Amino acid sequence: PGNFYIKDRESRFLMINKALTQFMGANSPDDILGRTDHDFYSKIDADSFRQDECRVIEEEKPILNKEEYFTNYKGKKEWMLTSKLPLRNIEEEIVGVVGMGITITKRKLLEEQLLHAQKMETIGTLAGGLAHDLNNLLMGIQGHASLIGVDIDSNHQFWSHVKGIEEYVKSATSLTSQLLGFARGGKYEVTPTALNDLIEHTAEMFSRTHKEIRFMKTFYPELCVVEADKRQMEQVLLNLFINAWQAMPEGGDLYLKTENTMLDEIQADLHTLPPGAYAKISITDTGVGIDKVTQKRIFDPFFTTKSLGMGTGMGLASAYGIIKNHGGTITVYSEPNHGATFNIYLPSSDKAVQKEVFAESKTVQGSETILLVDDEDIVITVGKAMLEKLGYCVINAQSGEQAVNIVSETENKIDLMILDLIMPGMDGSKTFNKIREIRPDLPVILSSGYSINGQATDILKRGANSFIQKPFDLSRLSQVIRKILDTQ
């Protein structure tokens, strides 16, 4: 119901309905009548209400559908859509103001969420495109470094320089991973995952270099399985651990808790998630806390409270994007000087956990014919050189259309195809469909520095054999190829 009141020329309440009585926190209208807004609201808000009412009286004109933003009696910010009209007596003299209003707080919050989502999507598109271009450049650097490194040993004068280049590529790749995480385009290797083990492993890895942080763990032993990209979930956890560590410069306790939770419709709506079963991860620090203003922006890309050069502002934005891309959500609660708690919700899965098998870091040779499809000259050049170094016969294609023509014309001479996902014209998805129509048995490895809306995952479900993330080195490339060809 709408709010309704009548005030005299001095803005004293003469009449008030039940809805507004309750909204103002009073037990009955008698608690309000004869009093002014200054008895119920802050001076700034009350002065604003009074100014509008004086204007209505002096100009003898109504104020219609004005959005008012103020603090209610509980200290909560509210939005109200109000109209104020002059009140006339029988002699047509203005003796007061008639006011009406409806609460639009929920609508305004939804509008803000929509605008925020649109902003994040726009910046995410930019971040994803930037990561894609950077990864193609890093592919060229990493590829050439690998080619040099394979021909020299640790005694060579350039060995340390080659290894230095590869280390810098890893650092740069870490940044592009943050960008991809925020862009929500990098969830490739999704498997049923035991979160307790993943969190335990990541915490142990972090604690080796941060001895001043004490981990306190409360893991639910029968935590539900979730479908996740383990590398990206490790990235999320490490970003949150780093954030907590920076909030505790003198050291402190970091509490890790996992539990199963069931979100009903009301709770799910609060978190903008579908109702159902979720795994919940809580990470609580004993640090300096986060003020309300910072909490509102904490997941925004490039937002940081650190001084220039001390951080990119992508860590928590990346964590937010990754969790959202996994069908979950991440929230923060904090008060200054009372630490902070980040809660992560991930949808549960009924699939069985798969154990990870780690391959040795070695280069494996081959002799088959490989079709390399990529629209970037730098990737074609270094990719061809890498494949030939491994002993393969290489055919290049710089578009999807060209790849389809080559496969059509060469019959069964091609043994495997490495297919870039993002290409102008016929992209990786369309090219894959055409190739499978011609050669249903042709093994396909997807390759990309970026994947839009889980495109890689979708094609893998449709029968692609594997995925390799740019930039990759000679060892990684050789192992992925042999794993597929040796099982054909």
C-alpha positions as a printed NumPy array, in Angstrom:
array([[  0.   ,   0.   ,   0.   ],
       [  1.036,   3.573,  -0.663],
       [  1.909,   6.165,   1.94 ],
       [ -0.41 ,   9.141,   2.445],
       [ -0.257,  12.23 ,   4.653],
       [ -1.533,  15.79 ,   5.045],
       [  0.653,  18.561,   6.531],
       [  0.001,  22.18 ,   7.431],
       [  2.05 ,  25.127,   6.148],
       [  4.673,  24.495,   8.854],
       [  5.06 ,  20.873,   7.684],
       [  3.389,  19.469,  10.797],
       [  1.518,  16.207,  10.239],
       [ -2.277,  16.634,  10.351],
       [ -3.213,  13.239,   8.967],
       [ -1.262,  10.052,   8.192],
       [ -2.312,   6.602,   7.006],
       [ -1.384,   3.248,   8.531],
       [  1.207,   2.37 ,   5.862],
       [  3.253,   5.521,   6.484],
       [  2.852,   5.136,  10.269],
       [  4.474,   1.71 ,  10.073],
       [  7.115,   2.929,   7.618],
       [  8.156,   5.659,  10.063],
       [  8.411,   3.14 ,  12.913],
       [  5.544,   4.526,  14.983],
       [  2.942,   2.462,  16.86 ],
       [ -0.002,   4.662,  15.883],
       [ -0.747,   7.905,  13.973],
       [ -1.068,   9.712,  17.32 ],
       [  2.7  ,   9.287,  17.798],
       [  3.259,  11.381,  14.657],
       [  0.443,  13.938,  14.428],
       [  1.522,  17.492,  15.268],
       [  5.175,  16.685,  14.737],
       [  7.473,  17.28 ,  11.744],
       [  9.916,  15.179,   9.749],
       [ 12.756,  16.601,  11.855],
       [ 11.507,  14.391,  14.719],
       [ 11.926,  11.221,  12.616],
       [ 14.647,  11.751,  10.016],
       [ 18.128,  13.226,   9.825],
       [ 18.39 ,  17.015,   9.503],
       [ 19.616,  16.733,   5.905],
       [ 16.684,  14.522,   4.85 ],
       [ 14.09 ,  16.498,   6.836],
       [ 15.364,  19.811,   5.431],
       [ 15.055,  18.368,   1.91 ],
       [ 11.423,  17.293,   2.536],
       [ 10.603,  20.718,   4.032],
       [ 12.207,  22.545,   1.084],
       [  9.975,  20.675,  -1.396],
       [  6.852,  21.39 ,   0.657],
       [  7.675,  25.115,   0.858],
       [  8.137,  25.135,  -2.9  ],
       [  4.712,  23.536,  -3.436],
       [  3.11 ,  26.15 ,  -1.174],
       [  4.96 ,  29.176,  -2.584],
       [  4.697,  28.271,  -6.266],
       [  1.232,  26.751,  -5.875],
       [  2.31 ,  23.884,  -8.119],
       [  2.565,  20.163,  -7.394],
       [  5.774,  18.13 ,  -7.433],
       [  4.974,  14.866,  -9.184],
       [  6.817,  11.517,  -9.163],
       [ 10.023,  12.689,  -7.527],
       [ 12.519,  10.02 ,  -6.443],
       [ 13.674,  10.66 ,  -2.882],
       [ 16.699,   8.932,  -1.325],
       [ 16.908,   9.026,   2.458],
       [ 17.664,   7.051,   5.618],
       [ 14.731,   5.482,   7.485],
       [ 14.339,   5.087,  11.241],
       [ 16.316,   1.823,  11.163],
       [ 19.291,   3.525,   9.516],
       [ 18.566,   1.824,   6.204],
       [ 18.726,   3.735,   2.919],
       [ 15.386,   3.889,   1.108],
       [ 14.064,   5.111,  -2.225],
       [ 10.567,   6.606,  -2.379],
       [  8.597,   7.834,  -5.408],
       [  6.609,  10.783,  -4.082],
       [  4.11 ,  13.395,  -5.217],
       [  3.243,  16.536,  -3.232],
       [  0.263,  18.738,  -4.011],
       [ -0.973,  22.044,  -2.523],
       [ -3.906,  21.655,  -0.076],
       [ -6.579,  24.351,  -0.415],
       [ -9.423,  25.293,   1.919],
       [-12.934,  26.252,   0.877],
       [-11.746,  29.81 ,   0.1  ],
       [ -9.095,  28.36 ,  -2.276],
       [ -6.295,  29.414,   0.075],
       [ -3.311,  27.067,   0.338],
       [ -3.257,  25.756,   3.887],
       [ -0.873,  22.86 ,   3.566],
       [  0.394,  19.947,   1.495],
       [ -1.01 ,  16.561,   0.529],
       [  1.661,  13.917,   0.045],
       [  1.648,  10.421,  -1.456],
       [  4.451,   7.963,  -1.99 ],
       [  5.391,   4.386,  -2.759],
       [  8.595,   2.565,  -1.821],
       [ 10.758,   1.808,  -4.865],
       [ 13.882,   0.62 ,  -3.04 ],
       [ 13.74 ,  -2.888,  -4.502],
       [ 13.262,  -1.529,  -8.013],
       [ 16.198,   0.858,  -7.629],
       [ 18.408,  -1.94 ,  -6.333],
       [ 17.469,  -4.1  ,  -9.32 ],
       [ 18.237,  -1.184, -11.65 ],
       [ 21.629,  -0.714,  -9.987],
       [ 22.338,  -4.451, -10.294],
       [ 21.397,  -4.352, -13.99 ],
       [ 23.606,  -1.334, -14.666],
       [ 26.444,  -2.97 , -12.741],
       [ 25.999,  -6.22 , -14.682],
       [ 26.015,  -4.315, -17.984],
       [ 29.156,  -2.441, -16.967],
       [ 30.87 ,  -5.661, -15.895],
       [ 29.871,  -7.348, -19.16 ],
       [ 31.295,  -4.478, -21.211],
       [ 34.582,  -4.428, -19.31 ],
       [ 34.628,  -8.237, -19.383],
       [ 34.414,  -8.217, -23.179],
       [ 37.305,  -5.756, -23.285],
       [ 39.337,  -7.799, -20.781],
       [ 38.696, -11.043, -22.653],
       [ 39.727,  -9.558, -25.995],
       [ 42.853,  -8.085, -24.437],
       [ 43.752, -11.444, -22.842],
       [ 43.22 , -13.208, -26.178],
       [ 45.574, -10.832, -28.013],
       [ 48.172, -10.957, -25.231],
       [ 48.118, -14.761, -25.161],
       [ 48.743, -14.898, -28.907],
       [ 51.776, -12.632, -28.444],
       [ 52.937, -14.726, -25.488],
       [ 52.471, -17.826, -27.645],
       [ 55.047, -16.418, -30.045],
       [ 57.492, -15.582, -27.24 ],
       [ 57.008, -18.901, -25.438],
       [ 57.229, -20.9  , -28.659],
       [ 60.489, -19.364, -29.779],
       [ 61.964, -19.725, -26.276],
       [ 61.008, -23.427, -26.295],
       [ 62.612, -23.925, -29.697],
       [ 65.863, -22.365, -28.489],
       [ 65.787, -24.231, -25.19 ],
       [ 65.414, -27.654, -26.782],
       [ 68.711, -27.252, -28.669],
       [ 70.882, -26.108, -25.747],
       [ 71.727, -27.521, -22.318],
       [ 72.222, -25.93 , -18.918],
       [ 75.902, -25.224, -19.664],
       [ 75.129, -23.004, -22.627],
       [ 75.717, -19.257, -22.166],
       [ 72.128, -18.485, -23.204],
       [ 70.445, -21.143, -21.028],
       [ 69.669, -18.76 , -18.143],
       [ 68.301, -16.168, -20.574],
       [ 65.937, -18.683, -22.18 ],
       [ 64.704, -19.837, -18.785],
       [ 64.319, -16.198, -17.753],
       [ 62.117, -15.531, -20.777],
       [ 59.945, -18.539, -19.912],
       [ 59.563, -17.345, -16.308],
       [ 58.463, -13.896, -17.499],
       [ 55.98 , -15.54 , -19.866],
       [ 54.545, -17.451, -16.884],
       [ 54.158, -14.187, -14.953],
       [ 52.439, -12.531, -17.913],
       [ 50.207, -15.588, -18.37 ],
       [ 49.157, -15.269, -14.735],
       [ 47.896, -11.763, -15.486],
       [ 46.008, -12.871, -18.588],
       [ 44.467, -15.673, -16.503],
       [ 43.142, -13.006, -14.134],
       [ 41.683, -11.132, -17.097],
       [ 40.104, -14.308, -18.484],
       [ 38.705, -15.18 , -15.079],
       [ 36.962, -11.823, -14.856],
       [ 35.791, -12.075, -18.467],
       [ 34.222, -15.433, -17.521],
       [ 35.622, -17.047, -20.628],
       [ 38.242, -19.433, -19.326],
       [ 36.426, -22.407, -17.811],
       [ 37.791, -25.211, -19.972],
       [ 38.741, -28.332, -18.012],
       [ 35.649, -28.918, -15.885],
       [ 35.671, -32.08 , -13.785],
       [ 33.766, -33.343, -10.725],
       [ 35.89 , -31.989,  -7.881],
       [ 36.303, -32.684,  -4.16 ],
       [ 36.545, -29.157,  -2.778],
       [ 37.968, -30.138,   0.617],
       [ 41.044, -31.673,  -1.03 ],
       [ 41.443, -28.72 ,  -3.382],
       [ 41.211, -26.174,  -0.551],
       [ 43.59 , -28.206,   1.627],
       [ 46.162, -28.4  ,  -1.175],
       [ 45.898, -24.676,  -2.032],
       [ 46.139, -23.612,   1.638],
       [ 49.197, -25.825,   2.132],
       [ 50.838, -24.342,  -0.971],
       [ 50.105, -20.778,   0.223],
       [ 51.295, -21.38 ,   3.8  ],
       [ 54.761, -22.452,   2.627],
       [ 55.599, -18.864,   1.737],
       [ 53.345, -17.109,   4.291],
       [ 54.294, -18.641,   7.627],
       [ 52.772, -15.707,   9.543],
       [ 49.256, -16.809,   8.533],
       [ 47.685, -19.557,  10.664],
       [ 45.037, -21.623,   8.881],
       [ 42.105, -22.862,  10.979],
       [ 40.104, -25.476,   9.053],
       [ 36.631, -26.832,   9.619],
       [ 35.804, -29.051,   6.658],
       [ 32.501, -30.875,   6.374],
       [ 33.603, -34.504,   5.75 ],
       [ 30.796, -35.313,   3.307],
       [ 30.923, -32.08 ,   1.319],
       [ 29.02 , -32.384,  -1.945],
       [ 30.936, -32.685,  -5.205],
       [ 31.013, -29.686,  -7.56 ],
       [ 31.885, -29.484, -11.248],
       [ 34.804, -27.1  , -11.53 ],
       [ 37.929, -26.111, -13.362],
       [ 40.483, -26.952, -10.66 ],
       [ 43.08 , -24.476, -11.893],
       [ 40.607, -21.635, -11.826],
       [ 39.293, -22.6  ,  -8.388],
       [ 42.879, -22.58 ,  -7.125],
       [ 43.189, -19.102,  -8.628],
       [ 40.074, -17.968,  -6.731],
       [ 41.346, -19.359,  -3.421],
       [ 44.824, -17.898,  -3.845],
       [ 43.362, -14.479,  -4.662],
       [ 41.258, -14.601,  -1.493],
       [ 44.216, -15.824,   0.596],
       [ 46.373, -12.987,  -0.736],
       [ 43.616, -10.479,   0.005],
       [ 43.378, -11.784,   3.593],
       [ 47.169, -11.784,   4.016],
       [ 47.34 ,  -8.139,   2.928],
       [ 44.624,  -7.299,   5.458],
       [ 46.767,  -8.881,   8.22 ],
       [ 50.22 ,  -7.266,   7.768],
       [ 51.354,  -8.477,  11.203],
       [ 50.015, -11.99 ,  10.618],
       [ 46.809, -13.532,  11.904],
       [ 44.301, -16.347,  11.649],
       [ 42.545, -17.396,   8.473],
       [ 39.48 , -19.572,   9.048],
       [ 38.42 , -21.974,   6.281],
       [ 35.039, -23.653,   6.549],
       [ 33.057, -25.84 ,   4.176],
       [ 29.476, -27.048,   4.468],
       [ 26.528, -28.258,   2.445],
       [ 23.619, -25.86 ,   2.219],
       [ 20.201, -25.887,   0.617],
       [ 18.938, -22.568,  -0.761],
       [ 15.175, -22.181,  -0.837],
       [ 13.476, -19.76 ,  -3.221],
       [ 13.851, -16.76 ,  -0.898],
       [ 17.53 , -17.427,  -0.134],
       [ 18.301, -18.251,  -3.763],
       [ 16.638, -15.031,  -4.917],
       [ 18.775, -13.112,  -2.421],
       [ 21.913, -14.565,  -4.02 ],
       [ 20.482, -14.452,  -7.587],
       [ 20.868, -18.232,  -7.877],
       [ 18.475, -21.068,  -8.717],
       [ 17.105, -22.874,  -5.628],
       [ 18.854, -26.133,  -4.789],
       [ 21.853, -27.772,  -3.131],
       [ 25.164, -25.927,  -2.908],
       [ 28.614, -26.347,  -1.451],
       [ 29.497, -23.325,   0.669],
       [ 33.069, -22.177,   1.322],
       [ 33.665, -19.511,   3.977],
       [ 37.009, -17.703,   4.271],
       [ 37.301, -15.435,   7.308],
       [ 40.31 , -13.343,   8.279],
       [ 41.127, -11.365,  11.434],
       [ 42.392,  -8.337,   9.523],
       [ 41.61 ,  -4.651,   9.341],
       [ 38.199,  -5.152,   7.754],
       [ 36.565,  -3.445,   4.789],
       [ 34.359,  -0.346,   4.94 ],
       [ 30.914,  -0.298,   3.306],
       [ 31.992,   1.935,   0.408],
       [ 34.857,  -0.4  ,  -0.523],
       [ 32.615,  -3.469,  -0.182],
       [ 30.367,  -2.104,  -2.922],
       [ 33.302,  -1.911,  -5.359],
       [ 35.494,  -4.746,  -4.162],
       [ 34.677,  -7.043,  -7.099],
       [ 34.983,  -4.281,  -9.718],
       [ 37.864,  -4.769, -12.186],
       [ 40.927,  -2.581, -11.687],
       [ 39.601,  -1.278,  -8.354],
       [ 42.266,  -1.403,  -5.67 ],
       [ 42.961,   0.303,  -2.352],
       [ 46.684,  -0.261,  -2.833],
       [ 49.106,   2.429,  -3.935],
       [ 50.162,   2.723,  -7.57 ],
       [ 52.269,  -0.208,  -8.715],
       [ 51.269,  -2.421,  -5.767],
       [ 48.416,  -4.297,  -7.448],
       [ 46.331,  -4.578, -10.608],
       [ 42.923,  -4.649,  -8.946],
       [ 42.046,  -7.806, -10.898],
       [ 42.336, -10.448,  -8.157],
       [ 38.853, -10.258,  -6.625],
       [ 37.253,  -9.272,  -9.935],
       [ 38.74 , -12.437, -11.4  ],
       [ 37.459, -14.496,  -8.457],
       [ 33.984, -13.028,  -8.953],
       [ 33.983, -13.841, -12.674],
       [ 35.204, -17.401, -12.172],
       [ 32.628, -18.224,  -9.504],
       [ 29.83 , -16.694, -11.579],
       [ 30.978, -18.72 , -14.584],
       [ 30.7  , -21.863, -12.436],
       [ 27.03 , -21.09 , -11.752],
       [ 27.709, -19.842,  -8.224],
       [ 28.172, -16.58 ,  -6.378],
       [ 30.609, -14.915,  -3.988],
       [ 29.673, -12.417,  -1.267],
       [ 31.569, -10.375,   1.292],
       [ 30.663,  -9.244,   4.805],
       [ 32.944,  -7.049,   6.867],
       [ 33.184,  -4.25 ,   9.358],
       [ 36.24 ,  -2.037,   9.894],
       [ 38.653,  -3.555,  12.456],
       [ 36.604,  -6.771,  12.667],
       [ 37.988,  -8.802,   9.766],
       [ 36.15 ,  -9.952,   6.66 ],
       [ 34.282, -13.062,   5.519],
       [ 33.976, -14.171,   1.901],
       [ 31.296, -16.785,   1.217],
       [ 31.345, -18.845,  -1.977],
       [ 28.344, -20.89 ,  -3.153],
       [ 28.839, -23.533,  -5.869],
       [ 26.073, -25.819,  -7.207],
       [ 26.417, -29.453,  -6.184],
       [ 26.82 , -32.329,  -8.648],
       [ 25.89 , -36.005,  -8.442],
       [ 28.919, -37.058, -10.519],
       [ 31.841, -39.031,  -9.087],
       [ 35.16 , -37.311,  -8.381],
       [ 37.896, -37.965, -10.942],
       [ 41.481, -38.371,  -9.796],
       [ 44.016, -36.183, -11.561],
       [ 46.936, -37.797, -13.389],
       [ 50.084, -35.665, -13.673],
       [ 52.224, -36.109, -16.771],
       [ 55.998, -35.821, -16.789],
       [ 57.465, -32.621, -18.205],
       [ 59.247, -34.094, -21.219],
       [ 59.166, -33.728, -24.992],
       [ 57.745, -36.612, -27.059],
       [ 58.475, -36.918, -30.807],
       [ 56.163, -38.001, -33.631],
       [ 56.   , -38.289, -37.419],
       [ 52.322, -37.886, -38.379],
       [ 50.757, -35.123, -40.486],
       [ 49.109, -32.292, -38.561],
       [ 46.836, -29.532, -39.855],
       [ 47.45 , -26.305, -37.896],
       [ 44.523, -23.861, -38.174],
       [ 44.969, -20.296, -36.849],
       [ 44.33 , -16.832, -38.288],
       [ 47.3  , -15.231, -36.449],
       [ 50.586, -15.128, -38.38 ],
       [ 52.649, -15.263, -35.191],
       [ 50.915, -18.467, -34.041],
       [ 51.176, -20.114, -37.47 ],
       [ 54.89 , -19.31 , -37.692],
       [ 55.92 , -20.485, -34.239],
       [ 53.38 , -23.344, -34.159],
       [ 54.672, -24.788, -37.431],
       [ 58.271, -24.527, -36.209],
       [ 57.402, -26.264, -32.925],
       [ 55.538, -29.103, -34.615],
       [ 58.307, -29.643, -37.14 ],
       [ 60.825, -29.683, -34.285],
       [ 58.804, -32.534, -32.808],
       [ 59.114, -34.43 , -36.106],
       [ 55.641, -33.831, -37.562],
       [ 54.72 , -32.929, -41.122],
       [ 52.743, -29.67 , -40.913],
       [ 50.057, -28.155, -43.158],
       [ 48.891, -24.61 , -42.363],
       [ 45.456, -23.05 , -42.716],
       [ 44.7  , -19.438, -41.731],
       [ 40.908, -19.652, -41.859],
       [ 38.136, -22.121, -41.23 ],
       [ 37.177, -22.172, -44.903],
       [ 40.757, -22.994, -45.929],
       [ 40.926, -25.795, -43.329],
       [ 37.718, -27.37 , -44.646],
       [ 39.023, -27.264, -48.219],
       [ 42.335, -28.852, -47.207],
       [ 40.632, -31.712, -45.341],
       [ 38.295, -32.28 , -48.314],
       [ 41.168, -32.423, -50.789],
       [ 43.665, -34.522, -48.786],
       [ 41.303, -37.439, -48.035],
       [ 42.822, -39.369, -45.088],
       [ 46.347, -37.938, -45.204],
       [ 45.859, -35.657, -42.167],
       [ 46.24 , -37.468, -38.832],
       [ 45.283, -34.662, -36.429],
       [ 44.072, -31.055, -36.495],
       [ 44.931, -28.231, -34.054],
       [ 42.066, -25.758, -34.346],
       [ 41.968, -22.16 , -33.087],
       [ 38.592, -21.194, -31.648],
       [ 38.424, -17.469, -32.323],
       [ 38.715, -16.67 , -36.033],
       [ 36.91 , -14.202, -38.312],
       [ 34.336, -15.616, -40.69 ],
       [ 34.03 , -19.324, -40.   ],
       [ 35.038, -19.636, -36.345],
       [ 36.318, -22.737, -34.56 ],
       [ 32.862, -24.069, -33.72 ],
       [ 31.559, -23.909, -37.294],
       [ 34.844, -25.252, -38.663],
       [ 34.696, -28.205, -36.267],
       [ 31.173, -29.076, -37.434],
       [ 32.199, -28.964, -41.119],
       [ 35.347, -31.022, -40.522],
       [ 33.429, -33.702, -38.623],
       [ 30.995, -34.01 , -41.532],
       [ 33.963, -34.755, -43.859],
       [ 36.18 , -36.718, -41.445],
       [ 34.188, -37.944, -38.396],
       [ 37.273, -39.828, -37.191],
       [ 39.776, -36.933, -37.409],
       [ 41.214, -36.117, -33.942],
       [ 40.86 , -32.425, -33.081],
       [ 42.722, -30.396, -30.457],
       [ 41.146, -27.036, -29.681],
       [ 43.49 , -24.139, -29.019],
       [ 42.785, -20.61 , -27.85 ],
       [ 43.925, -17.714, -25.754],
       [ 40.259, -17.113, -24.9  ],
       [ 36.907, -18.858, -25.17 ],
       [ 33.63 , -16.932, -25.299],
       [ 30.774, -18.273, -23.149],
       [ 32.346, -21.681, -22.644],
       [ 32.66 , -22.323, -26.375],
       [ 35.579, -24.7  , -25.805],
       [ 33.617, -26.753, -23.287],
       [ 30.68 , -26.953, -25.69 ],
       [ 32.827, -28.267, -28.559],
       [ 34.554, -30.763, -26.259],
       [ 31.11 , -32.129, -25.384],
       [ 30.409, -32.465, -29.116],
       [ 33.44 , -34.702, -29.618],
       [ 36.645, -32.652, -29.769],
       [ 39.494, -34.66 , -28.275],
       [ 41.346, -32.115, -26.151],
       [ 42.033, -28.461, -25.417],
       [ 45.348, -26.63 , -25.088],
       [ 45.534, -23.134, -23.655],
       [ 47.813, -20.571, -25.26 ],
       [ 50.609, -19.928, -24.571],
       [ 51.938, -23.5  , -24.403],
       [ 55.496, -24.814, -24.521],
       [ 57.013, -27.612, -26.584],
       [ 56.682, -30.208, -23.828],
       [ 52.99 , -29.542, -23.206],
       [ 52.198, -29.538, -26.931],
       [ 54.031, -32.813, -27.563],
       [ 52.301, -34.621, -24.685],
       [ 48.783, -33.535, -25.683],
       [ 49.359, -34.653, -29.274],
       [ 50.837, -38.044, -28.384],
       [ 48.153, -38.787, -25.801],
       [ 45.534, -38.496, -28.554],
       [ 47.396, -40.109, -31.449],
       [ 48.579, -43.076, -29.378],
       [ 44.993, -43.969, -28.437],
       [ 43.563, -43.835, -32.005]])
